[in-house]
Amino acid sequence: MTTARHALESAQASHAAMARSHAQKASGADFTALLPPPPELAARGERMTRTAIAASQRHGTQLAQAVHRLHPGAAGQLTRLELVLSVRGLYPAVKRTIAETLEREPMTVLQQMDLRSASAEQGVEAQVVVLLAARPSAAEFRVR
């Protein structure tokens, strides 16, 4: 009987913890606290570009373009860095190159991906737009 009682108490405690977690999330917990500060965006973009170059070499694709576009946020808004990558090669290799690039940098968003057929020898060309965001600076951040 004590084993059953222990299992019931354990399940109740687990349920209560889960309910507290959901209540905390619903209470307006701000996800922007998880984002890095704006000064780190350039370093993250450079790191992601280096990762894309290495992944491209590893998977036998060609990284034709890597362009950074900074979009500063107004007071209290997110600062964003768009990274535009153009990758050419056989479809499975292009897919692996993009996947590895995205997996290695946390808190990235695949904003857009255009895929088109290239020549028979080159396979496909993918243009990928990746979004990196930074939280508002402490001076600008206001809890509503």
Accessible surface in RSA format (square Angstrom, percent):
REM  Atomic radii and reference values for relative SASA: ProtOr
REM  Chains: A
REM  Algorithm: Lee & Richards
REM  Probe-radius: 1.40
REM  Slices: 20
REM RES _ NUM      All-atoms   Total-Side   Main-Chain    Non-polar    All polar
REM                ABS   REL    ABS   REL    ABS   REL    ABS   REL    ABS   REL
RES MET A   1   182.89  94.7 135.05  89.4  47.84 113.9 114.44  97.3  68.45  90.7
RES THR A   2   109.50  77.9 105.65 107.1   3.85   9.2  77.22 103.7  32.28  48.8
RES THR A   3   110.67  78.7 105.37 106.8   5.30  12.6  76.55 102.8  34.13  51.6
RES ALA A   4    65.22  60.0  51.36  79.3  13.86  31.5  59.45  83.7   5.77  15.3
RES ARG A   5   136.67  57.4 131.48  67.0   5.19  12.4  43.07  58.9  93.60  56.7
RES HIS A   6   125.92  68.8 124.47  86.5   1.45   3.7  82.41  84.9  43.51  50.6
RES ALA A   7    58.78  54.0  48.84  75.4   9.94  22.6  54.19  76.3   4.59  12.2
RES LEU A   8   104.68  58.3  99.44  71.1   5.24  13.2 104.10  73.1   0.58   1.5
RES GLU A   9    95.16  54.6  89.73  67.9   5.43  12.9  34.58  66.9  60.58  49.5
RES SER A  10    60.27  50.9  50.66  67.6   9.61  22.1  20.48  43.6  39.80  55.8
RES ALA A  11    59.38  54.6  47.25  72.9  12.13  27.6  55.26  77.8   4.12  10.9
RES GLN A  12   103.33  57.8  96.14  70.3   7.19  17.1  39.19  83.4  64.14  48.6
RES ALA A  13    61.44  56.5  50.59  78.1  10.84  24.7  58.14  81.9   3.29   8.7
RES SER A  14    66.94  56.6  56.31  75.2  10.63  24.5  32.31  68.8  34.63  48.5
RES HIS A  15   122.48  66.9 121.36  84.4   1.12   2.9  84.05  86.6  38.43  44.7
RES ALA A  16    40.71  37.4  35.91  55.4   4.79  10.9  40.09  56.5   0.62   1.6
RES ALA A  17    46.45  42.7  40.86  63.1   5.59  12.7  41.62  58.6   4.84  12.8
RES MET A  18   104.18  53.9  98.42  65.1   5.76  13.7  68.27  58.0  35.91  47.6
RES ALA A  19    50.99  46.9  40.13  61.9  10.86  24.7  46.50  65.5   4.50  11.9
RES ARG A  20   155.54  65.3 148.35  75.6   7.18  17.1  78.52 107.3  77.02  46.7
RES SER A  21    44.41  37.5  40.15  53.6   4.26   9.8  25.50  54.3  18.91  26.5
RES HIS A  22   109.82  60.0 106.41  74.0   3.41   8.7  76.46  78.8  33.36  38.8
RES ALA A  23    63.40  58.3  50.47  77.9  12.93  29.4  58.44  82.3   4.96  13.1
RES GLN A  24   128.11  71.6 122.06  89.2   6.06  14.4  37.16  79.1  90.95  69.0
RES LYS A  25   142.28  69.4 126.63  77.7  15.66  37.3  82.27  74.0  60.02  63.9
RES ALA A  26    89.36  82.2  50.56  78.0  38.80  88.3  62.36  87.8  26.99  71.5
RES SER A  27    92.67  78.3  49.75  66.4  42.92  98.9  49.65 105.7  43.02  60.3
RES GLY A  28    60.83  75.0   0.00   N/A  60.83  75.0  37.55 103.1  23.28  52.1
RES ALA A  29    70.69  65.0  37.91  58.5  32.79  74.6  49.76  70.1  20.93  55.4
RES ASP A  30    61.40  43.0  42.07  41.9  19.33  45.7  29.35  69.1  32.05  32.0
RES PHE A  31   121.08  60.6 115.19  71.3   5.89  15.3 120.43  73.0   0.65   1.9
RES THR A  32    14.19  10.1  14.18  14.4   0.01   0.0  13.05  17.5   1.14   1.7
RES ALA A  33    73.49  67.6  50.80  78.4  22.70  51.6  55.81  78.6  17.68  46.8
RES LEU A  34   132.85  74.0 108.58  77.7  24.28  61.0 112.61  79.1  20.24  54.5
RES LEU A  35     8.22   4.6   7.59   5.4   0.63   1.6   7.79   5.5   0.43   1.2
RES PRO A  36    21.39  15.6  15.70  14.3   5.69  20.7  21.15  17.5   0.24   1.5
RES PRO A  37    40.49  29.5  40.49  36.9   0.00   0.0  40.49  33.4   0.00   0.0
RES PRO A  38    36.76  26.8  29.25  26.7   7.50  27.3  29.52  24.4   7.24  45.0
RES PRO A  39   113.81  82.9  82.45  75.2  31.36 114.0  95.70  79.0  18.11 112.6
RES GLU A  40    81.99  47.1  80.26  60.7   1.73   4.1  29.69  57.4  52.30  42.7
RES LEU A  41     2.75   1.5   2.75   2.0   0.00   0.0   2.75   1.9   0.00   0.0
RES ALA A  42    67.63  62.2  61.37  94.7   6.26  14.2  65.52  92.3   2.11   5.6
RES ALA A  43    57.54  52.9  47.69  73.6   9.85  22.4  54.79  77.2   2.75   7.3
RES ARG A  44    11.77   4.9  11.77   6.0   0.00   0.0   7.49  10.2   4.28   2.6
RES GLY A  45     0.00   0.0   0.00   N/A   0.00   0.0   0.00   0.0   0.00   0.0
RES GLU A  46    88.63  50.9  88.58  67.0   0.05   0.1  29.71  57.5  58.91  48.1
RES ARG A  47   106.74  44.8 106.51  54.3   0.23   0.5  48.07  65.7  58.67  35.6
RES MET A  48     0.72   0.4   0.12   0.1   0.60   1.4   0.72   0.6   0.00   0.0
RES THR A  49    19.62  14.0  19.62  19.9   0.00   0.0  19.62  26.4   0.00   0.0
RES ARG A  50   144.17  60.5 139.08  70.9   5.09  12.1  70.43  96.3  73.74  44.7
RES THR A  51    23.39  16.6  18.22  18.5   5.17  12.3   7.76  10.4  15.62  23.6
RES ALA A  52     0.50   0.5   0.50   0.8   0.00   0.0   0.50   0.7   0.00   0.0
RES ILE A  53    76.20  43.4  75.96  56.6   0.24   0.6  76.20  54.9   0.00   0.0
RES ALA A  54    38.90  35.8  35.93  55.4   2.97   6.8  37.68  53.1   1.22   3.2
RES ALA A  55     0.00   0.0   0.00   0.0   0.00   0.0   0.00   0.0   0.00   0.0
RES SER A  56     3.90   3.3   3.88   5.2   0.02   0.1   1.91   4.1   1.99   2.8
RES GLN A  57   138.63  77.5 111.82  81.7  26.81  63.8  47.04 100.1  91.59  69.5
RES ARG A  58   141.52  59.4 104.72  53.4  36.80  87.6  67.18  91.8  74.34  45.1
RES HIS A  59    42.48  23.2  28.54  19.8  13.94  35.7  27.63  28.5  14.85  17.3
RES GLY A  60    65.57  80.9   0.00   N/A  65.57  80.9  36.12  99.1  29.45  66.0
RES THR A  61    16.07  11.4   0.00   0.0  16.07  38.3   2.09   2.8  13.98  21.1
RES GLN A  62    94.47  52.8  89.76  65.6   4.71  11.2  37.49  79.8  56.98  43.2
RES LEU A  63    39.65  22.1  12.81   9.2  26.84  67.5  12.81   9.0  26.84  72.2
RES ALA A  64    42.14  38.7   7.13  11.0  35.01  79.6  11.32  15.9  30.82  81.6
RES GLN A  65    78.48  43.9  70.61  51.6   7.87  18.7  25.23  53.7  53.25  40.4
RES ALA A  66    39.66  36.5   9.10  14.0  30.56  69.5   9.10  12.8  30.56  81.0
RES VAL A  67    53.28  35.1  50.07  45.3   3.21   7.7  53.28  46.3   0.00   0.0
RES HIS A  68    61.11  33.4  35.78  24.9  25.33  64.8  23.04  23.7  38.07  44.3
RES ARG A  69   112.53  47.2 107.27  54.7   5.26  12.5  37.77  51.6  74.77  45.3
RES LEU A  70   104.68  58.3  79.94  57.2  24.73  62.2  79.94  56.1  24.73  66.6
RES HIS A  71    58.46  32.0  55.59  38.6   2.87   7.3  40.79  42.0  17.67  20.6
RES PRO A  72   105.34  76.8  82.70  75.4  22.65  82.3  82.70  68.3  22.65 140.7
RES GLY A  73    22.42  27.6   0.00   N/A  22.42  27.6   5.67  15.6  16.74  37.5
RES ALA A  74    65.05  59.8  48.38  74.7  16.67  37.9  60.94  85.8   4.11  10.9
RES ALA A  75    75.96  69.8  49.86  76.9  26.10  59.4  50.24  70.8  25.72  68.1
RES GLY A  76    25.01  30.8   0.00   N/A  25.01  30.8   7.47  20.5  17.54  39.3
RES GLN A  77   109.39  61.2 104.20  76.2   5.19  12.4  30.80  65.6  78.59  59.6
RES LEU A  78    54.13  30.1  45.07  32.2   9.06  22.8  45.07  31.7   9.06  24.4
RES THR A  79    18.52  13.2  18.52  18.8   0.00   0.0   7.01   9.4  11.52  17.4
RES ARG A  80    85.67  36.0  85.67  43.7   0.00   0.0  21.21  29.0  64.46  39.1
RES LEU A  81     7.36   4.1   7.36   5.3   0.00   0.0   7.36   5.2   0.00   0.0
RES GLU A  82    19.74  11.3  19.74  14.9   0.00   0.0   0.00   0.0  19.74  16.1
RES LEU A  83     0.00   0.0   0.00   0.0   0.00   0.0   0.00   0.0   0.00   0.0
RES VAL A  84     1.47   1.0   1.47   1.3   0.00   0.0   1.47   1.3   0.00   0.0
RES LEU A  85     3.93   2.2   3.93   2.8   0.00   0.0   3.93   2.8   0.00   0.0
RES SER A  86     6.28   5.3   6.28   8.4   0.00   0.0   1.81   3.8   4.47   6.3
RES VAL A  87     0.62   0.4   0.62   0.6   0.00   0.0   0.62   0.5   0.00   0.0
RES ARG A  88    70.75  29.7  69.32  35.3   1.43   3.4   5.75   7.9  65.00  39.4
RES GLY A  89    10.86  13.4   0.00   N/A  10.86  13.4  10.86  29.8   0.00   0.0
RES LEU A  90   109.17  60.8 107.13  76.6   2.04   5.1 107.13  75.2   2.04   5.5
RES TYR A  91   101.77  47.5  98.66  56.1   3.11   8.1  65.99  49.6  35.78  44.1
RES PRO A  92    73.33  53.4  70.31  64.1   3.02  11.0  72.77  60.1   0.57   3.5
RES ALA A  93    10.07   9.3   9.73  15.0   0.34   0.8   9.73  13.7   0.34   0.9
RES VAL A  94     1.71   1.1   1.71   1.5   0.00   0.0   1.71   1.5   0.00   0.0
RES LYS A  95   123.15  60.1 117.44  72.1   5.71  13.6  69.68  62.7  53.47  57.0
RES ARG A  96   119.06  50.0 114.94  58.6   4.12   9.8  55.61  76.0  63.45  38.5
RES THR A  97     1.01   0.7   1.01   1.0   0.00   0.0   1.01   1.4   0.00   0.0
RES ILE A  98    13.16   7.5  12.20   9.1   0.96   2.3  13.16   9.5   0.00   0.0
RES ALA A  99    40.88  37.6  35.02  54.0   5.86  13.3  40.56  57.1   0.32   0.9
RES GLU A 100    20.61  11.8  19.25  14.6   1.36   3.2  12.71  24.6   7.90   6.4
RES THR A 101     1.67   1.2   1.54   1.6   0.13   0.3   1.13   1.5   0.54   0.8
RES LEU A 102    38.22  21.3  32.63  23.3   5.59  14.1  32.76  23.0   5.46  14.7
RES GLU A 103   143.73  82.5 108.15  81.8  35.58  84.7  49.79  96.3  93.94  76.7
RES ARG A 104   149.37  62.7 118.52  60.4  30.85  73.5  36.96  50.5 112.41  68.1
RES GLU A 105     6.60   3.8   4.38   3.3   2.22   5.3   1.85   3.6   4.75   3.9
RES PRO A 106    92.61  67.5  81.58  74.4  11.03  40.1  92.43  76.3   0.18   1.1
RES MET A 107    89.00  46.1  64.59  42.7  24.41  58.1  43.54  37.0  45.46  60.2
RES THR A 108    33.03  23.5   7.55   7.7  25.47  60.7   0.00   0.0  33.03  49.9
RES VAL A 109    82.35  54.2  79.00  71.5   3.35   8.1  82.35  71.6   0.00   0.0
RES LEU A 110    81.03  45.1  54.24  38.8  26.79  67.3  54.24  38.1  26.79  72.1
RES GLN A 111    89.01  49.8  59.33  43.4  29.67  70.7  22.54  48.0  66.46  50.4
RES GLN A 112    90.65  50.7  83.25  60.8   7.40  17.6  26.89  57.2  63.76  48.4
RES MET A 113    85.27  44.2  55.77  36.9  29.50  70.2  50.00  42.5  35.26  46.7
RES ASP A 114    73.13  51.2  68.08  67.8   5.05  11.9  29.90  70.4  43.23  43.1
RES LEU A 115    80.58  44.9  47.77  34.2  32.81  82.5  47.92  33.7  32.66  87.9
RES ARG A 116   144.04  60.5 137.36  70.0   6.69  15.9  62.75  85.8  81.29  49.3
RES SER A 117    97.96  82.8  68.84  91.9  29.13  67.1  42.88  91.3  55.08  77.2
RES ALA A 118    34.49  31.7   8.50  13.1  26.00  59.1  21.02  29.6  13.47  35.7
RES SER A 119    56.49  47.7  38.66  51.6  17.83  41.1  47.57 101.3   8.92  12.5
RES ALA A 120    97.83  90.0  59.52  91.9  38.31  87.1  72.19 101.7  25.65  67.9
RES GLU A 121   148.70  85.4 119.10  90.1  29.60  70.5  71.63 138.5  77.07  62.9
RES GLN A 122    84.23  47.1  79.45  58.1   4.78  11.4  26.05  55.4  58.19  44.1
RES GLY A 123    16.26  20.1   0.00   N/A  16.26  20.1  13.18  36.2   3.08   6.9
RES VAL A 124    23.21  15.3  23.21  21.0   0.00   0.0  23.21  20.2   0.00   0.0
RES GLU A 125    29.24  16.8  28.52  21.6   0.72   1.7   1.36   2.6  27.88  22.8
RES ALA A 126     0.00   0.0   0.00   0.0   0.00   0.0   0.00   0.0   0.00   0.0
RES GLN A 127    55.51  31.0  54.46  39.8   1.05   2.5   5.98  12.7  49.53  37.6
RES VAL A 128     0.50   0.3   0.50   0.5   0.00   0.0   0.50   0.4   0.00   0.0
RES VAL A 129    16.78  11.0  16.78  15.2   0.00   0.0  16.78  14.6   0.00   0.0
RES VAL A 130     0.47   0.3   0.47   0.4   0.00   0.0   0.47   0.4   0.00   0.0
RES LEU A 131    28.80  16.0  28.25  20.2   0.56   1.4  28.25  19.8   0.56   1.5
RES LEU A 132     0.00   0.0   0.00   0.0   0.00   0.0   0.00   0.0   0.00   0.0
RES ALA A 133    14.55  13.4  13.84  21.4   0.71   1.6  13.84  19.5   0.71   1.9
RES ALA A 134     0.00   0.0   0.00   0.0   0.00   0.0   0.00   0.0   0.00   0.0
RES ARG A 135    80.19  33.7  80.19  40.9   0.00   0.0  16.04  21.9  64.15  38.9
RES PRO A 136     6.79   4.9   3.71   3.4   3.08  11.2   4.73   3.9   2.06  12.8
RES SER A 137    42.40  35.8  37.69  50.3   4.71  10.8  36.62  78.0   5.78   8.1
RES ALA A 138    98.77  90.8  69.28 106.9  29.48  67.1  75.54 106.4  23.22  61.5
RES ALA A 139    96.60  88.8  60.13  92.8  36.47  83.0  72.22 101.7  24.38  64.6
RES GLU A 140    59.58  34.2  57.78  43.7   1.80   4.3  16.69  32.3  42.89  35.0
RES PHE A 141    77.37  38.7  61.28  38.0  16.09  41.9  61.47  37.3  15.90  45.5
RES ARG A 142   154.88  65.0 137.78  70.2  17.11  40.7  58.99  80.6  95.90  58.1
RES VAL A 143   130.76  86.0  98.24  88.9  32.52  78.4 101.18  87.9  29.58  80.2
RES ARG A 144   234.95  98.6 164.83  84.0  70.13 167.0 109.41 149.5 125.54  76.1
END  Absolute sums over single chains surface
CHAIN  1 A     9363.7       7668.2       1695.4       5545.0       3818.7
END  Absolute sums over all chains
TOTAL          9363.7       7668.2       1695.4       5545.0       3818.7
